[in-house]
Amino acid sequence: MIRLDPARLAKEAGAEIVRRGEGGHPARAVVDSREVAEGDLFFGLAGEHADGGEFAGQAFHSRAWGVVVDPGWAGALDRASAPGWVLAAEDPLAALQSLARAWRRELGCPVVGVTGSTGKTSVKDICRALLPGRVHASPENFNTEIGLPLAILDAGEDTQTLVLEMAMRGMGQIAELCEIAEPAVAAITNIGPVHLELLGTLEAIAEAKAEILSGLRPDGRAIVPADTEALEPHLHDELWTITFGRGGDVFAESSRVEGGRTEALVGTPSGEARFLFPFTEAHNLTNALCAIGVGVALEADPADLAARAPGIGFSRLRGETIQLAGGISLINDCYNANPISMRAALDHLASVDAGRRIAILGGMAELGPDAPDYHREIGAHARDLEIDAVIGVGELARDYAPDEWVGDADAGAEVADRLLADGDLVLVKGSRSVGLERLTDALVAMRQNHTRDPGGAR
């Protein structure tokens, strides 16, 4: 519930009230008219192919509390005697963002911003589980100039910590998100060759990610990896900083994997604690160290963080394990991929005891002119790990030099079904543009009697 009275809501959004409704408060903000439920506030955003204002009437048909649309649509709704609040804004997206910033200030709780080349969703998920009190975190991939304000406006009045994932595709985008979220804690998971097609160099990627540091409040705190030289030009003595990982302020003094769990003794500036994590991947231990660093920055007791560690769960498509008939285990990690996360996923695949280890790999997008080299390196890494078979999916995946290659995800399901044998362990991973979730769904349908287990993620 966005508990701002209608007059203040309109003011904070920079909108004009064109038609009054029955009062009260909107339940949540929505930008897709098909998802509007009774009491929602619909923002009619201008899209590439359509103007959301066109669907404001449909939102009212679904009993929306009100709509925010451009003045032209607002006038039409007023003349049609729309049954709810009609607010006019020249730029409904800017209105959404302004309202979100106002609600963030109304909540008055610490905001944690999480960005990085890989692992930001997993760090967000771990923070949601570890941090004390009522934690509200971005759902799924609500991490853009549209998704982030929606995530903020979905936070309840009783929220004590707000954890927001921040995506980046170019310069200035994280700075824009910080203007909305005003983070008190900024976590950078890592810097790697992601979005090279747009930014060109690793230094440019680091500069774009480091916008989150500049976007901190004056008393803000930064959580950064201990081994990322690319970030050094953006760190300074006045910035309160916690490092994580080997050689950092938050580190694993010891760890062991047993029974599908990772036990780790973690050292922090606030003392050490023994954590029992419900995952086995080495890269997720690193993600957990980042999240523990966030907890330390928020002055949480490491022992309290450790007590919540068994409750960690990950977002869909990020390392969930699906058990298929015949004792086949499928690691469904097809949300996205880049050289860092692909290497980590293959390392984990090689570390698990299984009959055969099969990697179904889609291409890695947005790597720029060196993309073939990155794919060849990943293919060579899979062979060095003695992965039993690699199936490449999509044009970019040819450069893995796979054992079998198919043009798309639908064909990949048929090839995988033919190759799989009882007891196999299968990794499915690639950039989202490849659509490997279709392959996973098809393979599950072909081999029924499966169960799902939310596992680790990247």
Secondary structure, DSSP 4 states (H G I P E B T S, - for coil): -----HHHHHHHHT-EEEE--S-S--S-EES-GGG--TT-EEE--B-SS-BGGGGHHHHHHTT-SEEEE-HHHHHHHHHTT-SSEEEE-S-HHHHHHHHHHHHHHHH---EEEEE-SS-HHHHHHHHHHHSSS-EEE--TT--STTHHHHHHHT--TT-SEEEEE---SSTTHHHHHHHHH--SEEEE----S-SHHHH-SHHHHHHHHTHHHHTS-TT-EEEEETT-GGGGGG--TTSEEEEESTTSSBEEEEEEEETTEEEEEEEETTEEEEEEES---HHHHHHHHHHHHHHHHTT--HHHHHHHGGG----TTSSEEEEEGGGEEEEE--S---HHHHHHHHHHHHHS--S-EEEEEE---S-GGGHHHHHHHHHHHHHHTT-SEEEEESGGGGGG--SEEESSHHHHHHHHHHH--TT-EEEEE--GGG-HHHHHHHHHHHS-S-EEE-----
